[in-house]
Amino acid sequence: MNRYKLPWHVRQYVKTELLEYKANRKILEQLKGNTKALLLAEKRLTQIDNVIESLNKEDRDVAEIIFFEKYSQAGAETAKNVSKAMYYNCMNKVIYLVAKEMELI
């Protein structure tokens, strides 16, 4: 049973937000004068922060490898010793939790 099952469009949206997290943090600094855009960007980034901080250390480390260092599954397995099962379970779990935090599900 896949307990992290999401509609495809929700999964893709959240995965993109996670993959763009670091770039969005930089953009946030540039938006200081645009209140509405700043609030929306800050809210999304805070939601991701909340989920990442709620993870246990192992999941947090794997999530950083997947979303912030942007390793492919094969790259993570080779360079970071992350098993295929661990990679996909963590990816699905984080996407699911962020979607829930963003109230998309």
Secondary structure, DSSP 8 states (H G I E B T S, - for coil): --TT---HHHHHHHHHHHHTHHHHHHHHHHTTT-HHHHHHHHHHHHHHHHHHHHS-HHHHHHHIIIIIS---HHHHHHHH---HHHHHHHHHHHHHHHHHHTT--
